[in-house]
């Protein structure tokens, strides 16, 4: 499914609505170019899960865990040099367990867990603030696309 958000605040709201459907064990894999809005989306998920305060990018630490209504494990794998580093550090143990794994740049670790929701974010050609968000569900059982209807793109 394809969705369109019209501003950063709208992207945060979309991500928050999606977060309400996630359960422990789910993974959200965030794809997109630099500056596409992956970190904004991650912040929207975290806020909906009751996580407050600053949310720095975990780029230099690869993983930052958070406690909210549910546990959230926020990964940013952009600076990963080799997929083996991810596994050698034991980071894969935080996926599919007692929290939601939110993974920016999952391709850097060559991971493709299930259940997972692949979220691809891109800038719209028409407006710098708009984002096109494509969801591909691979086993996330509580996903209700009708709850996202206000953002659905007509094709």
KOLPAVEX-832941 format. One line per 2 residues: number of its first residue (from 0); their letters; for each residue x negated, y negated, z negated of C-alpha. Coordinates in nm, 2 decimals, decimal comma, always signed. Layout:
BEGIN
NUM> A> X:Y:Z ~ ...;
This chain:
BEGIN
0> XX> +0,00:+0,00:+0,00 ~ -0,11:-0,36:+0,07;
2> XX> -0,05:-0,65:-0,15 ~ -0,11:-1,02:-0,14;
4> XX> -0,19:-1,25:-0,43 ~ -0,20:-1,63:-0,38;
6> XX> -0,44:-1,75:-0,65 ~ -0,68:-1,63:-0,92;
8> XX> -0,39:-1,66:-1,17 ~ -0,17:-1,45:-0,94;
10> XX> -0,45:-1,19:-0,91 ~ -0,47:-1,17:-1,29;
12> XX> -0,10:-1,12:-1,31 ~ -0,10:-0,85:-1,05;
14> XX> -0,38:-0,67:-1,23 ~ -0,20:-0,70:-1,56;
16> XX> +0,11:-0,55:-1,42 ~ -0,09:-0,26:-1,28;
18> XX> -0,27:-0,22:-1,62 ~ +0,07:-0,16:-1,78;
20> XX> +0,09:+0,16:-1,58 ~ -0,25:+0,30:-1,66;
22> XX> -0,31:+0,58:-1,92 ~ -0,63:+0,71:-2,09;
24> XX> -0,82:+0,93:-1,84 ~ -0,73:+0,71:-1,54;
26> XX> -1,01:+0,55:-1,34 ~ -0,98:+0,24:-1,14;
28> XX> -1,24:+0,21:-0,87 ~ -1,29:-0,15:-0,75;
30> XX> -1,42:-0,20:-0,40 ~ -1,49:-0,53:-0,22;
32> XX> -1,76:-0,77:-0,11 ~ -1,94:-1,00:-0,35;
34> XX> -1,71:-1,27:-0,47 ~ -1,40:-1,08:-0,35;
36> XX> -1,24:-1,09:-0,70 ~ -1,33:-0,76:-0,86;
38> XX> -1,43:-0,92:-1,19 ~ -1,11:-1,13:-1,19;
40> XX> -0,91:-0,82:-1,14 ~ -1,10:-0,64:-1,42;
42> XX> -1,03:-0,93:-1,65 ~ -0,66:-0,91:-1,56;
44> XX> -0,65:-0,54:-1,66 ~ -0,84:-0,61:-1,98;
46> XX> -0,61:-0,90:-2,09 ~ -0,30:-0,68:-2,03;
48> XX> -0,46:-0,42:-2,25 ~ -0,49:-0,67:-2,53;
50> XX> -0,86:-0,74:-2,49 ~ -0,94:-1,10:-2,58;
52> XX> -1,25:-1,31:-2,58 ~ -1,53:-1,34:-2,33;
54> XX> -1,57:-1,07:-2,07 ~ -1,92:-1,10:-1,93;
56> XX> -2,01:-0,90:-1,63 ~ -2,17:-0,58:-1,75;
58> XX> -2,41:-0,60:-1,45 ~ -2,73:-0,57:-1,65;
60> XX> -2,60:-0,31:-1,90 ~ -2,39:-0,11:-1,65;
62> XX> -2,11:-0,05:-1,91 ~ -1,93:-0,25:-2,17;
64> XX> -1,67:-0,07:-2,38 ~ -1,37:-0,26:-2,51;
66> XX> -1,10:-0,18:-2,77 ~ -0,75:-0,30:-2,71;
68> XX> -0,41:-0,13:-2,69 ~ -0,62:+0,14:-2,51;
70> XX> -0,99:+0,19:-2,48 ~ -1,14:+0,03:-2,17;
72> XX> -1,48:+0,12:-2,02 ~ -1,58:-0,16:-1,78;
74> XX> -1,86:-0,05:-1,54 ~ -2,05:-0,27:-1,30;
76> XX> -2,28:-0,05:-1,09 ~ -2,40:-0,32:-0,85;
78> XX> -2,76:-0,31:-0,98 ~ -2,78:+0,07:-0,99;
80> XX> -3,09:+0,18:-0,79 ~ -3,02:+0,55:-0,76;
82> XX> -2,70:+0,74:-0,83 ~ -2,90:+0,98:-1,05;
84> XX> -2,96:+0,70:-1,30 ~ -2,58:+0,69:-1,37;
86> XX> -2,57:+1,06:-1,46 ~ -2,91:+1,06:-1,64;
88> XX> -2,77:+0,79:-1,87 ~ -2,46:+1,00:-1,94;
90> XX> -2,23:+0,73:-1,82 ~ -2,01:+0,98:-1,64;
92> XX> -1,89:+1,10:-1,98 ~ -1,68:+0,78:-2,02;
94> XX> -1,48:+0,87:-1,71 ~ -1,16:+1,08:-1,75;
96> XX> -1,17:+1,08:-2,13 ~ -1,01:+0,88:-2,40;
98> XX> -0,99:+0,55:-2,22 ~ -0,94:+0,38:-1,89;
100> XX> -1,25:+0,35:-1,67 ~ -1,27:+0,04:-1,46;
102> XX> -1,56:+0,07:-1,22 ~ -1,69:-0,20:-1,00;
104> XX> -1,92:-0,08:-0,71 ~ -1,84:+0,30:-0,76;
106> XX> -2,02:+0,37:-0,43 ~ -2,35:+0,29:-0,60;
108> XX> -2,32:+0,60:-0,81 ~ -2,15:+0,80:-0,54;
110> XX> -1,86:+0,88:-0,78 ~ -1,50:+0,97:-0,68;
112> XX> -1,32:+1,10:-0,99 ~ -0,96:+1,20:-1,02;
114> XX> -0,72:+1,08:-1,13 ~ -0,83:+0,75:-0,98;
116> XX> -0,68:+0,44:-0,82 ~ -0,90:+0,29:-0,55;
118> XX> -0,85:-0,08:-0,53 ~ -1,00:-0,27:-0,24;
120> XX> -1,00:-0,65:-0,27 ~ -1,07:-0,88:+0,02;
122> XX> -1,03:-1,25:+0,09 ~ -0,74:-1,35:+0,32;
124> XX> -0,84:-1,51:+0,65 ~ -0,57:-1,78:+0,60;
126> XX> -0,64:-1,91:+0,25 ~ -0,95:-1,90:+0,03;
128> XX> -0,74:-1,84:-0,28 ~ -0,54:-1,55:-0,14;
130> XX> -0,65:-1,19:-0,19 ~ -0,54:-0,88:+0,00;
132> XX> -0,54:-0,59:-0,23 ~ -0,51:-0,23:-0,10;
134> XX> -0,42:+0,05:-0,34 ~ -0,49:+0,41:-0,27;
136> XX> -0,36:+0,64:-0,54 ~ -0,54:+0,97:-0,60;
138> XX> -0,36:+1,13:-0,89 ~ -0,27:+0,84:-1,12;
140> XX> +0,07:+0,97:-1,24 ~ +0,23:+0,66:-1,39;
142> XX> +0,18:+0,44:-1,09 ~ +0,52:+0,27:-1,00;
144> XX> +0,47:+0,07:-0,69 ~ +0,82:-0,08:-0,72;
146> XX> +0,68:-0,28:-1,02 ~ +0,44:-0,45:-0,78;
148> XX> +0,71:-0,53:-0,52 ~ +0,67:-0,91:-0,55;
150> XX> +0,32:-0,89:-0,40 ~ +0,39:-0,63:-0,13;
152> XX> +0,28:-0,73:+0,21 ~ +0,52:-0,68:+0,50;
154> X> +0,35:-0,50:+0,78;
